[in-house]
Amino acid sequence: MNARQLCARVLEPLAMYTMIAGIVALCQPWSLLLHRYGVTITLIGLVGFLVFSHVPAPSEEEEEPASHG
C-alpha cells in the first residue's frame, strides 16, 4: 500500500470522522470540556483532511516494479 492509498482508505475518513466528532462535541449539552474543545477538534479534522486529500498520486515509475529476467 503506497502513501496515496493509505491516505484515501484510512486517513481521509479518519479526518472526516474527527470533524464530525468536533461538531457533535459543540452541540452536546452534557460536557463543558467537550464543548470547550469542539472547535479545536473540528479544526484538527479539517486541517488533517486538507493535508491528506492533497497527497499526490505516485508517479508511474514508482508504481511499476522493475522486472528482472
Backbone as CSV, one residue per row, in Angstrom:
resi,resn,N_x,N_y,N_z,CA_x,CA_y,CA_z,C_x,C_y,C_z
1,MET,0.848,-1.163,0.000,0.000,0.000,0.000,0.899,1.234,0.000
2,ASN,0.684,2.119,-0.971,1.504,3.326,-1.036,0.852,4.447,-0.218
3,ALA,1.503,5.591,-0.190,1.048,6.685,0.662,-0.319,7.201,0.230
4,ARG,-0.575,7.281,-1.063,-1.868,7.784,-1.541,-3.001,6.839,-1.154
5,GLN,-2.770,5.542,-1.284,-3.804,4.579,-0.911,-4.071,4.633,0.591
6,LEU,-3.021,4.780,1.386,-3.185,4.888,2.833,-4.005,6.123,3.186
7,CYS,-3.708,7.231,2.540,-4.467,8.452,2.808,-5.924,8.299,2.398
8,ALA,-6.163,7.710,1.227,-7.532,7.587,0.728,-8.358,6.598,1.540
9,ARG,-7.757,5.524,1.983,-8.514,4.474,2.677,-8.621,4.674,4.180
10,VAL,-7.626,5.314,4.788,-7.601,5.392,6.249,-7.630,6.831,6.754
11,LEU,-6.707,7.644,6.307,-6.508,8.944,6.934,-7.584,9.967,6.565
12,GLU,-8.058,9.984,5.316,-9.126,10.906,4.949,-10.415,10.602,5.714
13,PRO,-10.871,9.334,5.762,-12.067,9.064,6.570,-11.869,9.381,8.053
14,LEU,-10.684,9.126,8.584,-10.400,9.449,9.974,-10.524,10.954,10.215
15,ALA,-10.030,11.751,9.283,-10.149,13.207,9.402,-11.606,13.643,9.316
16,MET,-12.384,13.008,8.453,-13.812,13.350,8.355,-14.551,13.006,9.646
17,TYR,-14.253,11.838,10.209,-14.888,11.453,11.463,-14.471,12.379,12.605
18,THR,-13.250,12.881,12.551,-12.798,13.835,13.562,-13.584,15.144,13.454
19,MET,-13.835,15.601,12.232,-14.649,16.807,12.054,-16.066,16.592,12.580
20,ILE,-16.640,15.426,12.288,-17.986,15.122,12.771,-18.009,15.076,14.297
21,ALA,-16.981,14.474,14.883,-16.903,14.407,16.342,-16.800,15.812,16.944
22,GLY,-16.089,16.709,16.283,-15.988,18.083,16.769,-17.318,18.803,16.721
23,ILE,-18.093,18.574,15.665,-19.409,19.200,15.564,-20.345,18.642,16.635
24,VAL,-20.292,17.327,16.836,-21.111,16.714,17.894,-20.697,17.257,19.258
25,ALA,-19.401,17.432,19.484,-18.922,17.969,20.757,-19.437,19.393,20.979
26,LEU,-19.570,20.158,19.917,-20.104,21.513,20.056,-21.592,21.520,20.386
27,CYS,-22.326,20.546,19.882,-23.785,20.555,20.010,-24.309,19.842,21.250
28,GLN,-23.483,19.058,21.906,-23.972,18.299,23.063,-23.997,19.194,24.304
29,PRO,-24.992,18.998,25.174,-25.120,19.874,26.346,-24.563,19.306,27.648
30,TRP,-23.934,18.138,27.641,-23.598,17.464,28.893,-22.198,17.764,29.416
31,SER,-21.226,17.921,28.537,-19.844,18.065,28.980,-19.286,19.421,28.549
32,LEU,-18.916,20.218,29.532,-18.334,21.524,29.225,-16.973,21.370,28.555
33,LEU,-16.219,20.344,28.937,-14.902,20.118,28.351,-15.004,19.836,26.848
34,LEU,-15.940,18.962,26.465,-16.125,18.684,25.041,-16.596,19.924,24.297
35,HIS,-17.509,20.685,24.909,-17.987,21.900,24.252,-16.865,22.912,24.076
36,ARG,-15.999,22.997,25.077,-14.895,23.960,25.031,-13.916,23.638,23.903
37,TYR,-13.654,22.347,23.671,-12.677,21.961,22.660,-13.304,21.503,21.353
38,GLY,-14.592,21.704,21.168,-15.269,21.276,19.952,-14.727,21.943,18.696
39,VAL,-14.485,23.243,18.758,-13.951,23.951,17.590,-12.542,23.468,17.284
40,THR,-11.745,23.238,18.314,-10.382,22.746,18.120,-10.384,21.374,17.462
41,ILE,-11.276,20.496,17.913,-11.376,19.157,17.328,-11.790,19.255,15.866
42,THR,-12.751,20.124,15.573,-13.200,20.307,14.194,-12.069,20.843,13.314
43,LEU,-11.310,21.800,13.816,-10.203,22.366,13.033,-9.091,21.345,12.800
44,ILE,-8.818,20.505,13.785,-7.810,19.451,13.598,-8.257,18.507,12.491
45,GLY,-9.524,18.129,12.494,-10.040,17.278,11.433,-9.990,17.952,10.074
46,LEU,-10.308,19.241,10.022,-10.290,19.980,8.764,-8.875,20.077,8.198
47,VAL,-7.928,20.424,9.040,-6.533,20.527,8.578,-6.025,19.154,8.141
48,GLY,-6.345,18.120,8.903,-5.945,16.774,8.507,-6.536,16.375,7.172
49,PHE,-7.813,16.679,6.953,-8.437,16.346,5.673,-7.791,17.105,4.527
50,LEU,-7.500,18.382,4.731,-6.855,19.163,3.667,-5.476,18.613,3.327
51,VAL,-4.730,18.218,4.334,-3.389,17.680,4.094,-3.467,16.318,3.401
52,PHE,-4.284,15.424,3.942,-4.327,14.058,3.416,-4.995,13.975,2.055
53,SER,-5.892,14.888,1.739,-6.539,14.842,0.430,-5.647,15.409,-0.674
54,HIS,-4.570,16.086,-0.305,-3.664,16.653,-1.299,-2.373,15.857,-1.466
55,VAL,-2.324,14.658,-0.941,-1.156,13.807,-1.165,-1.187,13.376,-2.620
56,PRO,-0.128,13.638,-3.370,-0.154,13.314,-4.798,-0.106,11.816,-5.048
57,ALA,-0.672,11.435,-6.179,-0.605,10.041,-6.596,0.842,9.713,-6.946
58,PRO,1.258,8.474,-6.716,2.643,8.121,-7.058,2.862,8.195,-8.565
59,SER,4.082,8.508,-8.955,4.392,8.573,-10.377,4.388,7.170,-10.965
60,GLU,4.313,7.080,-12.283,4.244,5.776,-12.941,5.523,4.976,-12.734
61,GLU,6.642,5.653,-12.561,7.903,4.947,-12.332,7.875,4.198,-11.008
62,GLU,7.216,4.768,-9.987,7.150,4.126,-8.677,6.137,2.986,-8.654
63,GLU,5.103,3.067,-9.494,4.043,2.061,-9.480,4.478,0.732,-10.091
64,GLU,5.238,0.774,-11.159,5.629,-0.448,-11.858,6.883,-1.035,-11.260
65,PRO,6.802,-2.268,-10.767,8.019,-2.893,-10.245,8.956,-3.251,-11.397
66,ALA,10.236,-3.172,-11.113,11.221,-3.498,-12.142,11.235,-5.012,-12.374
67,SER,11.204,-5.398,-13.627,11.229,-6.843,-13.939,12.672,-7.281,-14.145
68,HIS,13.025,-8.382,-13.531,14.366,-8.926,-13.645,14.295,-10.247,-14.399
69,GLY,14.781,-10.241,-15.583,14.832,-11.513,-16.249,14.282,-11.476,-17.584
